[in-house]
Amino acid sequence: MFKFRFAIATGTLLLVLIGACANSTTLDWWQKAGFYQIYPRSFKDSDGDGIGDLKGITSKLSYLKGIGIRSFWMSPINKSPMVDFGYDISDYREIAPEYGTMADFDGLIWEAHRLGLKVVLDFVPNHTSNLHEWFIKSERREPGYEDYYIWDAGLPNPTGGRNLPPSNWIAEFRGSAWQWSEIRQQYYLHQYTVEQPDLNYRNPKVVQEMKDVLRFWMDNGINGFRIDATTSLFEVDRLANGRYPDEPLSGLTSDPESFDYHEHIYMRNQPETLDMIYQWRELVDQYKKEHGGDTVVLMTESYSSYDVLKDYYVGSDGRLGSHMPFNFRLITDIDRNSKASDFVTLINSWMAIVPEGGVANWVMGNHDRPRLGTRLGVEWIDLMNMVMMSLPGATVTYQGEEIGMTDVFISWEDTVDPRACNAGKENFAEASRDPCRTPFQWDDSPMAGFTSGRLTWLPVGPDYRTVNVKVEENMTKSHLKVYKAMMKLREGKTFHLGSVKAYAVTEKVLAIVRELSGYNTYITLANLGSKIEIIDVTNLAKSLPFKLRFEVLGSGSHHVRGGIVATNDILMLPNESFVLVARIAPVEHLRESICESWLES
């Protein structure tokens, strides 16, 4: 009744506004999504064994929905001996027993889709476990499987005895990337642990096997794949003399066992990798044509140059690739000494490689890197999340970053990460990824509400009583409240379809301006420095009014939400961040309200 009366009262104006909404550009689900990475082992334990599982994840999906997440991707849940905690897969079509069953997986998919959440699975194509059926058969030279992996007899040993490794290649987790097999009497390539032999993608049978794996999971309701370690998918083929070339020294370290000892021009970023990504894109696009439904999204992990990542989006021949080549620049290129101009360069450089019809993405953390609060300081937790969510396209949040979790000290005795274990007791701390993988902190009960048991696979953070979901939901100001407010703000048309401009207002003050004709203009300000700044943003956007309103405030801000500030006289404390809004004219404001509340809902 209310809507009917309102329609009569506003008459033609309302019809014009609804028409404008209906004709506005629409985006696919993934193009504006807030993605969330779940590390299953550490998210939520349902049975008290101290290890997270699928039922635990399912029980907390409403939390993801509540903080504004549209999709989540899970680190591997496949059957695995867990040498590298799921990244050594022994069966691509089965669930790891400690995580649950296929019935549990089906329950997770059903609940996620009921809540309107898309589910993305981690796809690990570069290697399998050495306990995978394929490797066991290949090692025994069983017919049809001989070339499923990279095998080589090695080089003659001038001193006699067993042949030497085929090349000087070093594995990511230290030592030679070649491992001798007594069974086959040959070396196999492993770019990660010894227990993770590399698959041979020059074998068409392997290519088809992995395409069948993708189809299997799409048939089971998966909405996308995060493709692991794409840079190492191919290595250079043998030379004319039948040998693999040695890699040159990098000059970065004098440790010959370190991965950084060489420049990896033969092990990483080979041109064949792009063709494989294009083939997978063709597969998921064809699947949608055959079965209908929503887009199945591909997200690729590659710490590569802009020139390489540009081709991940689309090839020179127009072939489509990854929907989201992960943008790790906020992780790799920013530190506490960064200037506002560094952010501007980072933002503009990435936007420059996004092709027409493509979408940018921004990744703040993951299971391999120190947490945001540890990497950049707790003072920057809100600041960085606000910067990320002020940018166009998709965002990716690693579990716990929204509440400000920080790395936990893990002793040598408690260390389980294979990369850290291989580094040895003297060097484990620098190599370990365990500190960012500790159990999620749900509340202030024992074990942070992660488990009902008395032990956890990694120690719970000592600050769990003050840094957890329950506490932060009940605080007036908290990291979680800031995160939720920004996610809510991103639902507006300006953040989906508007232009983005980044400015270094001063050496240490960054401004991100989002504009869309007929809609509110938003200005995110972040003071990266240790001094108070007085800022004038008058010239950062068209026709700004004399006064702006505080829309979202970092939890440490001294301002008040809804408060008014002069456009040319904005005081910022050290490390302070907030979003200002310039309200549009009343008629246009009406249009924005109707579009967002009637259509986007």
N, C-alpha and C positions, 0 to 999 in steps of 0.2 A: 504494500500500500504506500509506504514511504517513497519508494523509487518511482511509483506511478505519479504521485502528487508532485514530486520533484521534477519529473519530466514535463508535466503540464506547465509548471511554474517557469521553467527555463526555456521551454519551447524549442524554437529552431536552433538556439545556441547549443543545446545539448546534443541535437542531432549532428551538428557540425563537428562537435568535439568527439563524439563516438565514431564518426566517419574518419576523423583524423587518426584516432587510435587504431582503428581497424586497418588503415592503410600504412601504418608505420612499419618499419623494417622489423622482421622477426629473426631471432637467432636460434640455432639448434641448441639442444639442452646442454651440451658440453661447452659451447662457446662462451657461456656466461657463468659457468659452474664454479662453486667453491668445492674443490676436491680435498679429501682428507686421507692421509696415509695411515693405515693400521698395521702395526707390527704385531701379528697375531699372538706371538708368544708372550707379549707384555701388555696386552690391552685389558683383558678381563678373563679371569679363571672361574669356571663354573663348577668344578668338581673338587676343588681343594688340593690338587696335586702341585700347585705352585707354578703351573704353566698355563698361559692363556689358551683359549680354545674357541671353536666356532659358536657354541652355545653362549659363551661369555660375550662374544661380539654381538650376537643376536639380541641379547638382553639389554644392550646399550645403544641400539640403533636409534631409539627415540631421542637420546642425548644428541646425536649427530644432527638429527632433524631439527632439534630445538635450537642449536647454535647456528643454523643457516646453511649447513652442508647439503649439497645436492648429490654428491657421489663420493664413494670412498674406494680406495684400492688397497688390497691386502698383499703384504709380502707373502711369499709362497706358502701355500697350505698343502702342497702335494706330498705324497709319501716320500720320505727321505731319511737317511741315517743321521741327519742333522750334524754332519761335520761342519758345514757352514750354515747351519740353522735354516734349512729349507732351500738354499740355493744350490744344493746338490741333490737333484731329484732322481729317485730310483723308479718312479712310476708316475707319468704325467696324468694318468686318468684316475688315480686314487688319492684319498685324503690321508694325511699323516695321522696315525692312530692317536697320538697325543692331542691332536686338534679335534678329532671326532670322526664322523662317518659321512657318507654321501647323504644320508637322511638328515644329518645335522646341517649339511650344506644346503640341501633343498629348503630346510626350514629358514635358514638365513636369507636365501634368495626371496622366499615368499614374504617374509617380514619386511625386508628392504623395499621390495616393490610395493607392498601395501602402504608403506610410508612415503612412497614417491622417491626413493633413493635408488640411484644407479650403482651397480656393483662392477668393479674393475678388478681383474685378476692379474697377479704378477706372472708373467710368462718368461721363462728362463731358457732361451734357445741356444745359447753359446755352448753349453756343456751339460752333461748329465752327471749323476753319481757313478762311480766305478762299480757300483752294485746294480746298476740298471741292466736289464736283460740284454739290451743292445750291446753294451760294452762287454759283457761276459761272453756273448757269442762272437763279437768281433775279435776279442783277445784270443779266442780258440780258433779263429779263422773259419767259422761256420759259413757255409755257402750263403751268399746274399748279404752278409754282414761284414765282410772283410774290410770294406772301406767306409764304414760308418764313422770312423774317427781318424785322426791324423797320425799315421804310423810311419816310421822311418827306421831303417837299419842303423843309422848313425855313421860316423866317420871312422876310418881306420885308426887304430890306436898304435902310434909309432913304438910304444914300449911293450906292445903285445897285450893280450887279455881282451876284455870286452870292448867293443867299439865305443867311441866317445859320442856325446850328444851331437845331434845333427847341426846345431848352431849355438851361438852364445846367448840365445834368448833367455830373459829372466822373467819368472812368474811374478804376478802382482803381490803374492804373499811370500816373496823372497826365494832365492835359489833358482836353479835351472828350471826352465819351463818344460823340460823333457824328462820323462820318467821311464826307466827301463822296466820292461815286462819279462819276467822269467818264463812265463807261459808262452808268449808269442816270440820271444827273443828279438824284440824290437823296442824302440822308444815310442811313446805316445806323447802328444802335446797336451799340456794343461796350463792355461794362462792364470789359473787361480790355485787352489790347493791340489795336491797330488791326487786326491780323491775326486777331482772334477775334470775328467778328460774332455777335451774339446771335440765337438761334433764336426764332421766334414761336410760343409755345405756345397762342395763341388760334386757331391754325390746326389743325383736327382732323387734317390730313394729317401735320403735324409730330409730333403726339402719337402717331399710329400708327407712323410711321417709327421713333421711339425705342423704342416697345414691341417692334417687330420686332427691333431691335438687342439688346434684353435677351433675347428668346427665342433669337436666334442663339447667344449666348454660353452660355446655359443648355443648349442642345442640344450644345454643345461641352464640357460638363463643369464649368462654373463653378458654385461653391457659394454665391455671393453677390456683392453689388455695394456698393462704397463710392461714394455719390453726391456728386459734387463741386459745391461752390458753390450749394447749394440756395436760399440766401437771395436770389440774384439771378435765379432762374428766371423770375419774372414781374416786370414793372414796371407801374406804373399805366397804364391805358388812356387814350386821348385823352379830353379833356374834351368837353363838348357843342359847344364852338366849334371842335373839331377839333385843338386844340393840346395839347401836353404841359405840365403845370404845372412851374414852376421850384421847385427845392428851397430851403428857407430856409438861412441861414448858421448854422454850428454854433458859431462863436466859439472854436473850438479852435486855429485858425491864421490868419495873415494872408496865407498863400500861396494865391492864387486857382487855382493849377494843382494843388494838393494834393487828394487824395480826401477828406481830413478837413475841407476848407473848408466843406462843406455837411452838413446833417443829412439822411440818406438815407431820407426818409419815402416817396418815390415809386419809388425804384429797388430797394428791398430789402424782404423780408418781406411781400409782398402775400398776401392771403388765398387767392388761386388756387393758390399754391404748395402749400398743404396738400392741396388736392384732387388735385393731380398725384401727390403722394407716396402718397396713399391708393389712387389708381389703380394705381400701380406695385406696391404691396403686394398688391392684389387679383390682379394679374398673376402674381406669383411664387407666391402661395398656390395659384392655380388651376393653375399649372404642376406643382406638387407633386401635386395631386389627379389630374392627367392622367397623369403619368409616374411617380409614386411617388418613392421615395428620400427623402433628407434635406431638411430645411428649407433654402430658399434665403433667405439673410439680407440685409436691407437696412440699410446703415449710412450715415447722412446727415451731411454737413458743414454746420454752421450755427452761427456765432457770434452767438447770439441770447439773448434774455431767457428766464428760467425759464417765464414764461407762454406764450411762443411754443413753446418746446421741449416743454412738456407736451402740446401739441396735435400735435406730431410723433409722439408715441407712439400716441395714440388721439384721434379727434375727438370733439366734443361729441355727435355723433350715433352714436357707438360704432364708427365706421369705423376699422380698424387702419391704422397708418402705419409708420414706421420701427421695425425691431426695436431699433436702436441709434442714437438721435440722439446724435451724439458729444458727450461731456461734456468740454469744454476747460478747466474751472475750475481744474484743477491747473496749467495753463499760464498762464491769464490773471489769476487772482485771488491767486496766491501769489508772494511775493518774500522776500528774506532778512530783511525786517523783520516778516514775518507772525508772529502770536502763535498759540498753541495754539487759542485760541478762534476764530480765523479759519478754521482747518481744521475745527473742529467745526461752525461755521456752514455752510461749504461742503458738508460731507458730509451734514448734515441737510437742507439746502435741496434737494440733488439727490434724496435718497431720498424727499423729500416729493412730488416730481412723477412718480415711477415708479408707473404704474398697477398695479392688481391683475393679476397674471400677467405683468407686465413685469419687466425686469431692468435694473439700473444698469450703467453702464460708466464707465471712468476712463481718460483719455488723458493720457500724460505728455509726448509730443512728436510732432512731425511735420516734414515737409520745408519748411514755411513759417516755422517758429519757431526761435529759437536753441536749441541743445541744452541739456539739463538741467544738465550740468556748467558750462556757460557762463552760463546764465540764473540759476542759484541757487548756483553754486560747487561745486567738486569734492567738498567735505566733505559735501554733501547728496545725492550721487548714490545711495548705498546707502539713506540715510534716506528719500528720496522714493520710490524703487522699493519699499521695504518698506511704506511707507504705502499706496501704490497697491494692492499685492498683498495687503494685509490687508483690503481692502474687498470687499463682495459683488458678484457679477456678473462682467462681462467686463473685461479689461484690454487696453490697446493700447500696444505698445512700438514706437517708431521705431528702425529699424536702427542699431545702434551704442550705444544707450543702455545696453544690458546690460553693455557692457565699459567704459563711462565715456568714450566719445569726446566731445571738445569741439569747438567751432567752430574753423575754420582761417582765419587771415587770408588774404584774397584781394585782391590789388592791383587797382587800376583797370584795368590792362592785361590781367589775367587774368579780369576780371569778364565773365560771360555772362548772368546773370539779367536778363531784360528790365525788371523792375521797377527794378533798380539802374541799368541803363543809361539808362533814361528819367529817373532822378533827377539824372544828371549827375555829373561828376567830384568836385564839391564835396560832394555829399550821398549818393553811391552806397553808402558803407559802412553807413549807417543803414538803407537800404532793401533791401540785398542779402540774398538767401536762399542764395547760394552757400556761405557758410561752414558751413552745416549739411548740405550736400549732397555733401561731399567723399567720395572712395572709402572703402569699408569696410576696416578694418584687420584682416586675417586673421592675419598673422604678422610676423616681423621681417626678412623678406627684402626685397630692393629692391621698391619700389612696394607695400609692405605685403602682398604676396601677392595683391593685387587683379588684377594683370595681368602677363603675361609680357613685355609691351612696355616701351618706354622712356618713353612719354608717357601721361598720363592726362588726361581731359577737364577735370578740375579738379585742382589740386595735392593730393598726399597730405599728411596732417597730419604735422608735424615730430616728433610724439611716437610715431610708429607702432612704434618699436622696443620701447617699454615698455608701450604701450596697444594690445594686440591679443589675439585669441582664443588663440593658441598660448601666449603667455607667461602669460596669466591662468588657463588650464586647468592649468598646471603650478605655480601658486603655492598656498601653503597658504591664504592669504586673498586674495581679489580681488573686484572688482565682479561678475565673471561667476559666481564661486562663490556669492556672496550671492543673485544673481538666480536661479540654478538651485535653490538651497535653498528660496527662497520659492515658486517654481513647484511644487516637489515638495510643499510644505506645503499649497498650495491644492488639491491633489488630494483632500484629506480632506473628509469630510462636513460638518464644522463650518464650513468656509469656503464650501461650496456652499449649505448649507441653514440654517446657524445665524443667530442674530440678530447685529446689529452695533450697538455703542454707542460713541460717541466722547466723550472727556472732555478738558478742559483741567485736568490735574492741578495744574499751576502755570501761570504766565503763559507759560512757554516749553516745557513738557513736555506732549506730546500722548500720549494713550492710546487705542488702539482695541481693544475687547474683542469677541471672537467666542465665542459660546456656543451650544451645542445640547444639549438634554437627553440624557444618556447618553453623551456624548462629551467629549473633552478640551476645556478652556477655554483660549483663547489670548489673550495680552495683548501687543500691540505698543506699545512705548514709543519715543518719538523726542524727543530733547532738541534743540530748535531754537535754543537760546541758546549763549552763549559762557562760561557759568559751570557749575561742577560743581553737580549737584542730588542731593539725597537724597529718594527717593520712597517713599511708602506707597500701595500699591494694594489694601489689604485690603478696602475697601468698593466696589470697582469691579465685582465680580461676586459671585454667590451662593456661599456656603460655600467660599470659597477656603481652601486649606490654609495652614499657617504657612510652608511652603517652596514655592518655585517653581523650575522648571528652565529654564536657557537653551537654547532650541530653535534659533534662528537669530540670528547676530550680524552686524552690519555689519562690513565689513572693517577698520574702525578701532577696533573695540571692544576694551576691555582685559579683558573677561571670557572665559570658556572655555565652549565648547559642551558641554552636559551638566552643567555646574556648577550648584550649588544656591545660592539666595539667599533671605534672609528676606523674606517678603511685605511687611513694613512697613519695610524698611531696604535700599532698592535704590539703589546709587550709580551716577550717570550722568555721564560726561564730556561736555564741550561737543560738540555735533553727533553724539553717540552714538545709536545705534538698535539695538534687538534685540527678539526675540520670546520671551516667557516662556510656559511651558505649565504648567497645573495638571492633573496626572494624575487621572483618574477612578478609582473603586473597581475592584479587580481584575476582577470579573465584567463590569462595563461596559467596561473596557479590552479584555477578551477579545472582547466584541461589536464594538468599534470595529476591532480588528485583523482579525477575520473579514470584516466588511462591506467594509472597504477593500481587503484583499488578495485576497479571493475574488471579490467581485462587481465592483468597479471595474476590476479588471484584465481 
